[in-house]
Amino acid sequence: MTEHFWLGMAIVFAGGIFNGFFAVPMKYSHRWKWENTWGWFMLLSTVAVPIILAGSFVPHLRQVYQELPWRALLPPLIFGFLWGTSQVTIGLSFQAVGVAMTFAIVCGTTALLGSLIPLVVLHPEDLFRPRGILLMVSIPIMLVGLWLYARAGSKREKEQAVPGAAGREPKMSFVKGLILCFYTGSIGTSINLGFAFGGKIASKSLSLGANPATSTYPVWLLVLWAGFIPSAVYCGYLLWRNRNWGLYIQAGAAREALLGVVMAVLWGTAIFGYGIGATLAGKYGTSVGYALWIALTISSATLAGLLTGEWKGTSSSTRKVLVAAMALVMTSVIILNLGGLF
């Protein structure tokens, strides 16, 4: 293990908790509509935060891009845009099925496909080695866990629909919410591809004096800026159609804007914290570190959902199904990422 392994794990641990809670402030937004809050959050987290961090910690940032051919810059932009479409759907999923279920399904699907597809396409010979065997073991556990989440969500919808039960109806059907979750988890892996194809950018950043822990910030900048485009287009369309632009300057806007700032700080700390922590953890950062980050995200999001009333008015049997689903998905993710040790 590297000298800073435990420090890196501590940062990853904190990042997972922040990631699980970042969407909670949306629940306390009462004056702005979804498009107001989500558009503002995305502007801060994918445009403002990356430029502040890259501009502050990467020397000669403009030169990094100027000295590279456009072919080196294009893949992070393309995959960042694809990832950006999943950020629209994850925002809608929070409304449809809640924070807890969204994170569990999205993280589980992303972890599974993010490991399965590269292994099958690039290294099929590893399918019968320890890495592949662990992957195969994790798949049925993950599928059962995701099925139990869907089962718990279906039971919750029926129980909260009973007259007198607490909780609000989602703005779209539960089934549509599940579809959005699985789409988000599938396309969300594009962000990893964006960074994987950004190696030349990070190398150029290092050669111009960047710290190894922050040399990937120029890659983050391209991926996240491109990822903002789908949210900007969709939220802009909704703001125009519903005529909600004026909410940005009406009474109470300062409080609503602050909630978006809190979301951006939590999300940015989670994402960049994972990157720094995984780097400090050395060769175990993307295996053990990623498993820890995902596990803490799922458990924190489930706790956040329980604390904020997403499961209020449900029976104890429904909550037991939820806990069992969380345990199985977390177990699958841990087994899945142990493959990185081989």
LUMNUTOR-537072 format. One record per residue (C-alpha): y, x, z; residue in one letter. Coordinates in pm, 1 decimal, decimal comma. Each point is the difference from the previous one (the first is absolute). Layout:
% LUMNUTOR-537072
<site><y>Y</y><x>X</x><z>Z</z><rest>A</rest></site>
...
This chain:
% LUMNUTOR-537072
<site><y>0,0</y><x>0,0</x><z>0,0</z><rest>M</rest></site>
<site><y>354,3</y><x>110,2</x><z>-66,5</z><rest>T</rest></site>
<site><y>241,9</y><x>105,9</x><z>271,1</z><rest>E</rest></site>
<site><y>194,8</y><x>-326,9</x><z>-31,4</z><rest>H</rest></site>
<site><y>-296,8</y><x>-235,9</x><z>-40,3</z><rest>F</rest></site>
<site><y>61,4</y><x>-206,0</x><z>314,0</z><rest>W</rest></site>
<site><y>373,7</y><x>-16,4</x><z>-59,0</z><rest>L</rest></site>
<site><y>-71,4</y><x>-129,1</x><z>-349,4</z><rest>G</rest></site>
<site><y>-244,4</y><x>-258,2</x><z>134,9</z><rest>M</rest></site>
<site><y>256,8</y><x>-116,2</x><z>255,6</z><rest>A</rest></site>
<site><y>256,4</y><x>-53,8</x><z>-277,2</z><rest>I</rest></site>
<site><y>-257,8</y><x>-184,0</x><z>-212,6</z><rest>V</rest></site>
<site><y>-91,2</y><x>-215,3</x><z>303,0</z><rest>F</rest></site>
<site><y>361,8</y><x>-103,6</x><z>51,0</z><rest>A</rest></site>
<site><y>42,9</y><x>-58,1</x><z>-373,9</z><rest>G</rest></site>
<site><y>-292,0</y><x>-243,6</x><z>-6,9</z><rest>G</rest></site>
<site><y>152,4</y><x>-205,0</x><z>281,8</z><rest>I</rest></site>
<site><y>339,9</y><x>-12,0</x><z>-172,4</z><rest>F</rest></site>
<site><y>-164,2</y><x>-107,1</x><z>-325,7</z><rest>N</rest></site>
<site><y>-181,6</y><x>-286,2</x><z>169,9</z><rest>G</rest></site>
<site><y>321,0</y><x>-132,7</x><z>153,2</z><rest>F</rest></site>
<site><y>254,4</y><x>59,6</x><z>-277,5</z><rest>F</rest></site>
<site><y>-12,9</y><x>-356,6</x><z>-137,5</z><rest>A</rest></site>
<site><y>43,8</y><x>-168,2</x><z>339,6</z><rest>V</rest></site>
<site><y>384,0</y><x>-17,6</x><z>-20,7</z><rest>P</rest></site>
<site><y>-37,3</y><x>-237,0</x><z>-298,2</z><rest>M</rest></site>
<site><y>-128,5</y><x>-262,3</x><z>241,9</z><rest>K</rest></site>
<site><y>337,6</y><x>-2,9</x><z>174,9</z><rest>Y</rest></site>
<site><y>205,7</y><x>-42,7</x><z>-316,1</z><rest>S</rest></site>
<site><y>134,4</y><x>-356,3</x><z>17,4</z><rest>H</rest></site>
<site><y>303,4</y><x>-3,0</x><z>-230,0</z><rest>R</rest></site>
<site><y>-111,7</y><x>208,1</x><z>-296,2</z><rest>W</rest></site>
<site><y>-271,8</y><x>-112,1</x><z>-238,6</z><rest>K</rest></site>
<site><y>-301,8</y><x>213,5</x><z>-85,8</z><rest>W</rest></site>
<site><y>168,5</y><x>149,2</x><z>-306,7</z><rest>E</rest></site>
<site><y>306,9</y><x>100,9</x><z>200,8</z><rest>N</rest></site>
<site><y>-197,3</y><x>178,8</x><z>269,1</z><rest>T</rest></site>
<site><y>-262,3</y><x>159,2</x><z>-224,0</z><rest>W</rest></site>
<site><y>250,5</y><x>116,5</x><z>-261,3</z><rest>G</rest></site>
<site><y>220,0</y><x>159,5</x><z>266,9</z><rest>W</rest></site>
<site><y>-300,1</y><x>164,1</x><z>168,4</z><rest>F</rest></site>
<site><y>-128,1</y><x>144,1</x><z>-328,8</z><rest>M</rest></site>
<site><y>344,9</y><x>131,6</x><z>-90,5</z><rest>L</rest></site>
<site><y>19,2</y><x>186,8</x><z>328,6</z><rest>L</rest></site>
<site><y>-358,7</y><x>123,4</x><z>21,2</z><rest>S</rest></site>
<site><y>-67,2</y><x>98,7</x><z>-361,7</z><rest>T</rest></site>
<site><y>346,3</y><x>107,2</x><z>-114,8</z><rest>V</rest></site>
<site><y>224,6</y><x>94,9</x><z>293,1</z><rest>A</rest></site>
<site><y>-253,9</y><x>163,7</x><z>235,7</z><rest>V</rest></site>
<site><y>-167,1</y><x>221,5</x><z>-265,6</z><rest>P</rest></site>
<site><y>330,6</y><x>130,7</x><z>-135,3</z><rest>I</rest></site>
<site><y>126,6</y><x>71,1</x><z>351,3</z><rest>I</rest></site>
<site><y>-315,9</y><x>189,9</x><z>94,9</z><rest>L</rest></site>
<site><y>-39,0</y><x>185,3</x><z>-328,4</z><rest>A</rest></site>
<site><y>368,8</y><x>83,5</x><z>-14,7</z><rest>G</rest></site>
<site><y>-3,9</y><x>126,8</x><z>358,5</z><rest>S</rest></site>
<site><y>-322,4</y><x>202,5</x><z>4,7</z><rest>F</rest></site>
<site><y>-60,2</y><x>115,4</x><z>-359,3</z><rest>V</rest></site>
<site><y>229,3</y><x>276,3</x><z>-122,7</z><rest>P</rest></site>
<site><y>107,8</y><x>-10,3</x><z>-364,4</z><rest>H</rest></site>
<site><y>-138,5</y><x>-351,9</x><z>-44,6</z><rest>L</rest></site>
<site><y>167,1</y><x>-56,5</x><z>-337,0</z><rest>R</rest></site>
<site><y>-127,2</y><x>334,1</x><z>-123,5</z><rest>Q</rest></site>
<site><y>-356,8</y><x>-99,5</x><z>90,3</z><rest>V</rest></site>
<site><y>14,2</y><x>-278,2</x><z>-259,0</z><rest>Y</rest></site>
<site><y>206,9</y><x>188,7</x><z>-256,0</z><rest>Q</rest></site>
<site><y>-248,2</y><x>287,4</x><z>-26,1</z><rest>E</rest></site>
<site><y>-299,8</y><x>-224,5</x><z>-63,1</z><rest>L</rest></site>
<site><y>-99,9</y><x>-164,6</x><z>-331,1</z><rest>P</rest></site>
<site><y>21,4</y><x>-378,4</x><z>-14,4</z><rest>W</rest></site>
<site><y>-381,0</y><x>-14,7</x><z>-25,0</z><rest>R</rest></site>
<site><y>-20,3</y><x>124,9</x><z>358,1</z><rest>A</rest></site>
<site><y>238,7</y><x>-270,4</x><z>119,6</z><rest>L</rest></site>
<site><y>-142,8</y><x>-295,8</x><z>-190,6</z><rest>L</rest></site>
<site><y>-333,4</y><x>-60,2</x><z>185,8</z><rest>P</rest></site>
<site><y>161,0</y><x>-41,5</x><z>345,4</z><rest>P</rest></site>
<site><y>246,5</y><x>-243,1</x><z>-155,0</z><rest>L</rest></site>
<site><y>-269,7</y><x>-205,3</x><z>-174,4</z><rest>I</rest></site>
<site><y>-232,0</y><x>-19,4</x><z>299,4</z><rest>F</rest></site>
<site><y>296,2</y><x>-61,6</x><z>227,2</z><rest>G</rest></site>
<site><y>96,9</y><x>-302,5</x><z>-209,8</z><rest>F</rest></site>
<site><y>-355,1</y><x>-137,4</x><z>17,7</z><rest>L</rest></site>
<site><y>-0,1</y><x>50,7</x><z>375,2</z><rest>W</rest></site>
<site><y>333,6</y><x>-180,5</x><z>11,4</z><rest>G</rest></site>
<site><y>-159,5</y><x>-318,9</x><z>-135,0</z><rest>T</rest></site>
<site><y>-234,9</y><x>7,3</x><z>298,6</z><rest>S</rest></site>
<site><y>298,1</y><x>21,3</x><z>234,5</z><rest>Q</rest></site>
<site><y>125,5</y><x>-331,8</x><z>-134,4</z><rest>V</rest></site>
<site><y>-338,0</y><x>-159,4</x><z>63,8</z><rest>T</rest></site>
<site><y>-41,6</y><x>149,8</x><z>347,2</z><rest>I</rest></site>
<site><y>334,1</y><x>-149,3</x><z>97,5</z><rest>G</rest></site>
<site><y>-118,4</y><x>-340,3</x><z>-119,4</z><rest>L</rest></site>
<site><y>-335,3</y><x>50,9</x><z>173,9</z><rest>S</rest></site>
<site><y>171,5</y><x>40,8</x><z>337,0</z><rest>F</rest></site>
<site><y>136,1</y><x>-352,6</x><z>-41,6</z><rest>Q</rest></site>
<site><y>-324,0</y><x>-148,1</x><z>-129,1</z><rest>A</rest></site>
<site><y>-268,9</y><x>138,6</x><z>233,6</z><rest>V</rest></site>
<site><y>192,0</y><x>193,0</x><z>266,7</z><rest>G</rest></site>
<site><y>46,4</y><x>364,9</x><z>91,5</z><rest>V</rest></site>
<site><y>-343,1</y><x>52,5</x><z>156,8</z><rest>A</rest></site>
<site><y>-212,6</y><x>-124,7</x><z>-290,3</z><rest>M</rest></site>
<site><y>223,6</y><x>153,0</x><z>-265,4</z><rest>T</rest></site>
<site><y>-23,1</y><x>349,7</x><z>140,5</z><rest>F</rest></site>
<site><y>-372,5</y><x>-19,6</x><z>67,1</z><rest>A</rest></site>
<site><y>-90,8</y><x>-119,9</x><z>-349,5</z><rest>I</rest></site>
<site><y>251,1</y><x>222,8</x><z>-178,3</z><rest>V</rest></site>
<site><y>-87,4</y><x>315,7</x><z>196,1</z><rest>C</rest></site>
<site><y>-372,3</y><x>-63,4</x><z>-24,8</z><rest>G</rest></site>
<site><y>9,3</y><x>-62,0</x><z>-374,8</z><rest>T</rest></site>
<site><y>228,6</y><x>298,0</x><z>-61,8</z><rest>T</rest></site>
<site><y>-216,5</y><x>236,8</x><z>203,5</z><rest>A</rest></site>
<site><y>-318,9</y><x>-118,1</x><z>-170,8</z><rest>L</rest></site>
<site><y>122,4</y><x>8,7</x><z>-360,4</z><rest>L</rest></site>
<site><y>203,9</y><x>314,6</x><z>58,5</z><rest>G</rest></site>
<site><y>-319,3</y><x>182,1</x><z>93,4</z><rest>S</rest></site>
<site><y>-251,0</y><x>-176,1</x><z>-226,3</z><rest>L</rest></site>
<site><y>178,7</y><x>19,3</x><z>-336,3</z><rest>I</rest></site>
<site><y>81,1</y><x>376,0</x><z>2,8</z><rest>P</rest></site>
<site><y>-352,0</y><x>80,6</x><z>121,4</z><rest>L</rest></site>
<site><y>-176,4</y><x>-205,7</x><z>-267,3</z><rest>V</rest></site>
<site><y>229,6</y><x>108,7</x><z>-283,7</z><rest>V</rest></site>
<site><y>65,7</y><x>363,8</x><z>86,6</z><rest>L</rest></site>
<site><y>-291,1</y><x>108,6</x><z>218,9</z><rest>H</rest></site>
<site><y>-302,3</y><x>-227,3</x><z>-59,8</z><rest>P</rest></site>
<site><y>-229,7</y><x>284,7</x><z>105,2</z><rest>E</rest></site>
<site><y>130,3</y><x>-42,0</x><z>357,6</z><rest>D</rest></site>
<site><y>-134,5</y><x>-355,0</x><z>31,4</z><rest>L</rest></site>
<site><y>-326,6</y><x>131,1</x><z>150,2</z><rest>F</rest></site>
<site><y>162,6</y><x>264,9</x><z>216,2</z><rest>R</rest></site>
<site><y>138,1</y><x>-59,3</x><z>352,3</z><rest>P</rest></site>
<site><y>338,1</y><x>-111,3</x><z>-132,7</z><rest>R</rest></site>
<site><y>-151,4</y><x>-257,4</x><z>-235,0</z><rest>G</rest></site>
<site><y>-258,4</y><x>-118,2</x><z>251,3</z><rest>I</rest></site>
<site><y>270,7</y><x>-67,2</x><z>259,6</z><rest>L</rest></site>
<site><y>193,1</y><x>-193,2</x><z>-263,3</z><rest>L</rest></site>
<site><y>-302,4</y><x>-213,6</x><z>-84,4</z><rest>M</rest></site>
<site><y>-59,7</y><x>-69,0</x><z>370,0</z><rest>V</rest></site>
<site><y>361,1</y><x>-105,1</x><z>51,5</z><rest>S</rest></site>
<site><y>10,1</y><x>-248,8</x><z>-290,8</z><rest>I</rest></site>
<site><y>-219,7</y><x>-279,8</x><z>144,9</z><rest>P</rest></site>
<site><y>170,1</y><x>37,5</x><z>339,8</z><rest>I</rest></site>
<site><y>339,1</y><x>-35,0</x><z>-166,6</z><rest>M</rest></site>
<site><y>-108,7</y><x>-302,5</x><z>-205,0</z><rest>L</rest></site>
<site><y>-133,5</y><x>-180,9</x><z>306,6</z><rest>V</rest></site>
<site><y>319,7</y><x>83,3</x><z>189,7</z><rest>G</rest></site>
<site><y>219,7</y><x>-134,7</x><z>-278,9</z><rest>L</rest></site>
<site><y>-213,0</y><x>-313,5</x><z>-24,5</z><rest>W</rest></site>
<site><y>41,8</y><x>-56,0</x><z>373,8</z><rest>L</rest></site>
<site><y>377,2</y><x>40,4</x><z>-33,4</z><rest>Y</rest></site>
<site><y>-0,2</y><x>-264,9</x><z>-272,1</z><rest>A</rest></site>
<site><y>-219,5</y><x>-219,5</x><z>221,5</z><rest>R</rest></site>
<site><y>233,0</y><x>43,0</x><z>299,1</z><rest>A</rest></site>
<site><y>301,5</y><x>-80,0</x><z>-217,0</z><rest>G</rest></site>
<site><y>-162,9</y><x>-312,9</x><z>-138,5</z><rest>S</rest></site>
<site><y>-87,9</y><x>-119,6</x><z>351,3</z><rest>K</rest></site>
<site><y>355,6</y><x>73,3</x><z>116,0</z><rest>R</rest></site>
<site><y>150,3</y><x>-201,0</x><z>-285,6</z><rest>E</rest></site>
<site><y>-209,5</y><x>-304,8</x><z>90,2</z><rest>K</rest></site>
<site><y>65,8</y><x>26,1</x><z>373,2</z><rest>E</rest></site>
<site><y>375,1</y><x>51,3</x><z>-33,0</z><rest>Q</rest></site>
<site><y>22,2</y><x>-292,6</x><z>-241,4</z><rest>A</rest></site>
<site><y>-114,5</y><x>-238,7</x><z>273,9</z><rest>V</rest></site>
<site><y>290,1</y><x>-214,9</x><z>131,0</z><rest>P</rest></site>
<site><y>146,4</y><x>158,8</x><z>308,5</z><rest>G</rest></site>
<site><y>-132,3</y><x>348,5</x><z>-79,8</z><rest>A</rest></site>
<site><y>254,4</y><x>278,6</x><z>8,0</z><rest>A</rest></site>
<site><y>87,6</y><x>209,4</x><z>-298,3</z><rest>G</rest></site>
<site><y>166,3</y><x>-53,8</x><z>-332,8</z><rest>R</rest></site>
<site><y>-162,6</y><x>-78,2</x><z>-330,2</z><rest>E</rest></site>
<site><y>1,6</y><x>291,2</x><z>-243,2</z><rest>P</rest></site>
<site><y>225,9</y><x>-39,7</x><z>-300,8</z><rest>K</rest></site>
<site><y>-292,4</y><x>37,5</x><z>-237,5</z><rest>M</rest></site>
<site><y>-368,0</y><x>-84,5</x><z>26,5</z><rest>S</rest></site>
<site><y>-231,1</y><x>218,8</x><z>204,8</z><rest>F</rest></site>
<site><y>-217,8</y><x>73,5</x><z>-305,3</z><rest>V</rest></site>
<site><y>300,6</y><x>120,5</x><z>-200,1</z><rest>K</rest></site>
<site><y>97,5</y><x>216,9</x><z>294,8</z><rest>G</rest></site>
<site><y>-345,0</y><x>160,2</x><z>3,3</z><rest>L</rest></site>
<site><y>22,5</y><x>68,9</x><z>-373,8</z><rest>I</rest></site>
<site><y>335,5</y><x>170,1</x><z>52,6</z><rest>L</rest></site>
<site><y>-148,4</y><x>211,6</x><z>279,3</z><rest>C</rest></site>
<site><y>-287,6</y><x>122,1</x><z>-216,9</z><rest>F</rest></site>
<site><y>237,5</y><x>67,5</x><z>-290,7</z><rest>Y</rest></site>
<site><y>226,9</y><x>196,7</x><z>231,4</z><rest>T</rest></site>
<site><y>-289,2</y><x>205,6</x><z>134,0</z><rest>G</rest></site>
<site><y>-130,2</y><x>73,0</x><z>-349,6</z><rest>S</rest></site>
<site><y>329,2</y><x>95,6</x><z>-163,9</z><rest>I</rest></site>
<site><y>131,1</y><x>162,5</x><z>317,9</z><rest>G</rest></site>
<site><y>-222,8</y><x>300,6</x><z>-71,2</z><rest>T</rest></site>
<site><y>244,4</y><x>87,7</x><z>-278,8</z><rest>S</rest></site>
<site><y>223,7</y><x>170,3</x><z>253,4</z><rest>I</rest></site>
<site><y>-274,0</y><x>256,7</x><z>65,1</z><rest>N</rest></site>
<site><y>-29,3</y><x>66,3</x><z>-371,8</z><rest>L</rest></site>
<site><y>374,6</y><x>46,3</x><z>-20,6</z><rest>G</rest></site>
<site><y>-16,3</y><x>272,4</x><z>262,4</z><rest>F</rest></site>
<site><y>-316,8</y><x>150,5</x><z>-144,6</z><rest>A</rest></site>
<site><y>176,4</y><x>51,2</x><z>-332,9</z><rest>F</rest></site>
<site><y>311,8</y><x>135,1</x><z>170,8</z><rest>G</rest></site>
<site><y>-145,3</y><x>339,5</x><z>83,8</z><rest>G</rest></site>
<site><y>225,3</y><x>187,6</x><z>-241,5</z><rest>K</rest></site>
<site><y>306,3</y><x>-157,3</x><z>156,5</z><rest>I</rest></site>
<site><y>-106,9</y><x>102,1</x><z>349,9</z><rest>A</rest></site>
<site><y>-80,5</y><x>352,9</x><z>-120,8</z><rest>S</rest></site>
<site><y>340,5</y><x>31,9</x><z>-161,1</z><rest>K</rest></site>
<site><y>159,8</y><x>-123,7</x><z>321,6</z><rest>S</rest></site>
<site><y>-186,2</y><x>267,8</x><z>196,1</z><rest>L</rest></site>
<site><y>101,8</y><x>272,4</x><z>-242,3</z><rest>S</rest></site>
<site><y>364,3</y><x>-96,2</x><z>46,3</z><rest>L</rest></site>
<site><y>-17,7</y><x>34,3</x><z>377,0</z><rest>G</rest></site>
<site><y>-127,6</y><x>-331,0</x><z>138,7</z><rest>A</rest></site>
<site><y>-208,4</y><x>-9,1</x><z>316,5</z><rest>N</rest></site>
<site><y>-372,1</y><x>-74,7</x><z>-61,8</z><rest>P</rest></site>
<site><y>26,1</y><x>-309,8</x><z>223,0</z><rest>A</rest></site>
<site><y>287,8</y><x>-144,8</x><z>-206,7</z><rest>T</rest></site>
<site><y>-76,1</y><x>139,7</x><z>-345,5</z><rest>S</rest></site>
<site><y>-146,7</y><x>-337,3</x><z>-107,3</z><rest>T</rest></site>
<site><y>326,2</y><x>-184,9</x><z>63,5</z><rest>Y</rest></site>
<site><y>110,5</y><x>33,9</x><z>-364,9</z><rest>P</rest></site>
<site><y>-328,5</y><x>-167,0</x><z>-98,8</z><rest>V</rest></site>
<site><y>59,1</y><x>-277,2</x><z>253,8</z><rest>W</rest></site>
<site><y>345,4</y><x>-48,4</x><z>-145,8</z><rest>L</rest></site>
<site><y>-128,3</y><x>-69,2</x><z>-352,2</z><rest>L</rest></site>
<site><y>-292,7</y><x>-217,4</x><z>106,8</z><rest>V</rest></site>
<site><y>202,7</y><x>-212,4</x><z>239,5</z><rest>L</rest></site>
<site><y>301,7</y><x>-39,1</x><z>-227,0</z><rest>W</rest></site>
<site><y>-226,3</y><x>-124,5</x><z>-278,8</z><rest>A</rest></site>
<site><y>-171,9</y><x>-222,7</x><z>256,0</z><rest>G</rest></site>
<site><y>329,7</y><x>-169,4</x><z>79,0</z><rest>F</rest></site>
<site><y>38,7</y><x>-138,8</x><z>-352,2</z><rest>I</rest></site>
<site><y>-250,9</y><x>-292,1</x><z>24,1</z><rest>P</rest></site>
<site><y>146,5</y><x>-114,8</x><z>332,7</z><rest>S</rest></site>
<site><y>353,0</y><x>29,1</x><z>-135,5</z><rest>A</rest></site>
<site><y>-89,5</y><x>-211,9</x><z>-303,4</z><rest>V</rest></site>
<site><y>-199,1</y><x>-266,0</x><z>188,1</z><rest>Y</rest></site>
<site><y>234,3</y><x>-29,3</x><z>298,0</z><rest>C</rest></site>
<site><y>299,2</y><x>0,3</x><z>-234,6</z><rest>G</rest></site>
<site><y>-155,6</y><x>-284,3</x><z>-198,6</z><rest>Y</rest></site>
<site><y>-63,9</y><x>-205,0</x><z>315,4</z><rest>L</rest></site>
<site><y>350,9</y><x>67,1</x><z>129,9</z><rest>L</rest></site>
<site><y>143,9</y><x>-122,0</x><z>-330,3</z><rest>W</rest></site>
<site><y>-231,2</y><x>-301,8</x><z>-28,2</z><rest>R</rest></site>
<site><y>45,4</y><x>-110,9</x><z>360,9</z><rest>N</rest></site>
<site><y>366,1</y><x>104,9</x><z>15,3</z><rest>R</rest></site>
<site><y>-51,1</y><x>198,8</x><z>318,4</z><rest>N</rest></site>
<site><y>223,9</y><x>297,8</x><z>-79,4</z><rest>W</rest></site>
<site><y>265,9</y><x>-148,8</x><z>225,9</z><rest>G</rest></site>
<site><y>-222,9</y><x>34,5</x><z>306,2</z><rest>L</rest></site>
<site><y>75,5</y><x>373,4</x><z>-1,9</z><rest>Y</rest></site>
<site><y>360,3</y><x>-66,2</x><z>102,0</z><rest>I</rest></site>
<site><y>-32,0</y><x>-314,5</x><z>210,4</z><rest>Q</rest></site>
<site><y>5,0</y><x>-20,7</x><z>379,8</z><rest>A</rest></site>
<site><y>-296,5</y><x>171,6</x><z>159,9</z><rest>G</rest></site>
<site><y>-49,2</y><x>241,6</x><z>-289,8</z><rest>A</rest></site>
<site><y>49,5</y><x>304,5</x><z>222,7</z><rest>A</rest></site>
<site><y>-291,8</y><x>-99,1</x><z>221,8</z><rest>R</rest></site>
<site><y>-222,3</y><x>-71,0</x><z>-298,5</z><rest>E</rest></site>
<site><y>93,5</y><x>332,9</x><z>-158,1</z><rest>A</rest></site>
<site><y>-84,1</y><x>180,7</x><z>323,8</z><rest>L</rest></site>
<site><y>-349,6</y><x>-149,6</x><z>-8,5</z><rest>L</rest></site>
<site><y>-43,5</y><x>148,2</x><z>-348,1</z><rest>G</rest></site>
<site><y>118,7</y><x>337,2</x><z>129,1</z><rest>V</rest></site>
<site><y>-258,4</y><x>-12,0</x><z>279,7</z><rest>V</rest></site>
<site><y>-271,4</y><x>-80,6</x><z>-256,0</z><rest>M</rest></site>
<site><y>107,2</y><x>291,2</x><z>-218,6</z><rest>A</rest></site>
<site><y>8,6</y><x>243,1</x><z>293,1</z><rest>V</rest></site>
<site><y>-346,4</y><x>-105,5</x><z>117,5</z><rest>L</rest></site>
<site><y>-148,2</y><x>14,7</x><z>-350,1</z><rest>W</rest></site>
<site><y>168,5</y><x>328,4</x><z>-90,0</z><rest>G</rest></site>
<site><y>-110,7</y><x>159,4</x><z>327,0</z><rest>T</rest></site>
<site><y>-356,2</y><x>-118,8</x><z>-63,8</z><rest>A</rest></site>
<site><y>-22,4</y><x>126,3</x><z>-358,3</z><rest>I</rest></site>
<site><y>181,6</y><x>329,7</x><z>36,3</z><rest>F</rest></site>
<site><y>-154,5</y><x>52,7</x><z>342,8</z><rest>G</rest></site>
<site><y>-346,8</y><x>-26,8</x><z>-150,7</z><rest>Y</rest></site>
<site><y>92,5</y><x>253,6</x><z>-267,2</z><rest>G</rest></site>
<site><y>131,7</y><x>250,0</x><z>254,2</z><rest>I</rest></site>
<site><y>-284,0</y><x>-60,4</x><z>245,2</z><rest>G</rest></site>
<site><y>-268,4</y><x>35,5</x><z>-266,3</z><rest>A</rest></site>
<site><y>158,0</y><x>327,1</x><z>-115,0</z><rest>T</rest></site>
<site><y>8,8</y><x>139,0</x><z>355,3</z><rest>L</rest></site>
<site><y>-362,4</y><x>-104,8</x><z>55,8</z><rest>A</rest></site>
<site><y>-111,8</y><x>223,9</x><z>-286,1</z><rest>G</rest></site>
<site><y>-318,7</y><x>-69,9</x><z>-192,2</z><rest>K</rest></site>
<site><y>-88,0</y><x>-293,2</x><z>226,9</z><rest>Y</rest></site>
<site><y>331,3</y><x>-175,2</x><z>-57,9</z><rest>G</rest></site>
<site><y>-105,2</y><x>-213,8</x><z>-296,7</z><rest>T</rest></site>
<site><y>-341,5</y><x>-89,1</x><z>145,5</z><rest>S</rest></site>
<site><y>9,8</y><x>-32,9</x><z>377,7</z><rest>V</rest></site>
<site><y>378,0</y><x>-45,5</x><z>-6,6</z><rest>G</rest></site>
<site><y>-9,0</y><x>-274,5</x><z>-262,7</z><rest>Y</rest></site>
<site><y>-280,5</y><x>-182,7</x><z>182,9</z><rest>A</rest></site>
<site><y>203,5</y><x>10,5</x><z>320,5</z><rest>L</rest></site>
<site><y>314,6</y><x>-121,7</x><z>-179,0</z><rest>W</rest></site>
<site><y>-177,0</y><x>-294,7</x><z>-164,5</z><rest>I</rest></site>
<site><y>-187,0</y><x>-92,4</x><z>319,0</z><rest>A</rest></site>
<site><y>322,0</y><x>-0,5</x><z>204,4</z><rest>L</rest></site>
<site><y>177,9</y><x>-199,3</x><z>-271,9</z><rest>T</rest></site>
<site><y>-266,8</y><x>-272,0</x><z>1,2</z><rest>I</rest></site>
<site><y>-28,6</y><x>-20,6</x><z>378,8</z><rest>S</rest></site>
<site><y>379,3</y><x>5,3</x><z>49,3</z><rest>S</rest></site>
<site><y>53,4</y><x>-267,5</x><z>-264,7</z><rest>A</rest></site>
<site><y>-266,8</y><x>-218,7</x><z>161,0</z><rest>T</rest></site>
<site><y>165,7</y><x>46,7</x><z>339,9</z><rest>L</rest></site>
<site><y>340,3</y><x>-78,1</x><z>-154,7</z><rest>A</rest></site>
<site><y>-139,6</y><x>-319,5</x><z>-150,3</z><rest>G</rest></site>
<site><y>-142,5</y><x>-109,4</x><z>333,1</z><rest>L</rest></site>
<site><y>319,5</y><x>81,9</x><z>191,2</z><rest>L</rest></site>
<site><y>224,8</y><x>-185,6</x><z>-244,0</z><rest>T</rest></site>
<site><y>-202,7</y><x>-320,3</x><z>-7,0</z><rest>G</rest></site>
<site><y>-182,4</y><x>24,9</x><z>-333,8</z><rest>E</rest></site>
<site><y>-320,9</y><x>-108,7</x><z>172,6</z><rest>W</rest></site>
<site><y>155,6</y><x>-240,7</x><z>249,0</z><rest>K</rest></site>
<site><y>-176,7</y><x>-334,2</x><z>12,0</z><rest>G</rest></site>
<site><y>-333,1</y><x>146,6</x><z>-115,2</z><rest>T</rest></site>
<site><y>-328,9</y><x>-19,3</x><z>186,0</z><rest>S</rest></site>
<site><y>-162,1</y><x>288,6</x><z>185,4</z><rest>S</rest></site>
<site><y>-279,9</y><x>4,1</x><z>-258,6</z><rest>S</rest></site>
<site><y>252,6</y><x>57,0</x><z>-278,2</z><rest>T</rest></site>
<site><y>159,9</y><x>287,4</x><z>189,6</z><rest>R</rest></site>
<site><y>-344,2</y><x>150,6</x><z>61,1</z><rest>K</rest></site>
<site><y>-63,2</y><x>-6,5</x><z>-374,6</z><rest>V</rest></site>
<site><y>335,2</y><x>174,6</x><z>-47,3</z><rest>L</rest></site>
<site><y>-87,9</y><x>275,0</x><z>249,1</z><rest>V</rest></site>
<site><y>-343,8</y><x>48,5</x><z>-159,0</z><rest>A</rest></site>
<site><y>160,7</y><x>25,3</x><z>-344,4</z><rest>A</rest></site>
<site><y>250,6</y><x>258,3</x><z>123,2</z><rest>M</rest></site>
<site><y>-276,1</y><x>206,1</x><z>162,3</z><rest>A</rest></site>
<site><y>-212,9</y><x>2,0</x><z>-316,3</z><rest>L</rest></site>
<site><y>287,0</y><x>92,5</x><z>-231,9</z><rest>V</rest></site>
<site><y>110,7</y><x>281,2</x><z>230,9</z><rest>M</rest></site>
<site><y>-359,0</y><x>127,2</x><z>29,5</z><rest>T</rest></site>
<site><y>-36,4</y><x>-2,0</x><z>-377,9</z><rest>S</rest></site>
<site><y>327,5</y><x>187,8</x><z>-49,2</z><rest>V</rest></site>
<site><y>-100,3</y><x>267,0</x><z>253,3</z><rest>I</rest></site>
<site><y>-344,1</y><x>48,0</x><z>-159,5</z><rest>I</rest></site>
<site><y>159,4</y><x>3,3</x><z>-344,7</z><rest>L</rest></site>
<site><y>247,0</y><x>273,8</x><z>85,3</z><rest>N</rest></site>
<site><y>-251,7</y><x>215,6</x><z>184,1</z><rest>L</rest></site>
<site><y>-116,1</y><x>81,6</x><z>-351,2</z><rest>G</rest></site>
<site><y>305,5</y><x>219,4</x><z>-28,4</z><rest>G</rest></site>
<site><y>-162,3</y><x>242,1</x><z>243,6</z><rest>L</rest></site>
<site><y>-269,1</y><x>88,0</x><z>-254,4</z><rest>F</rest></site>
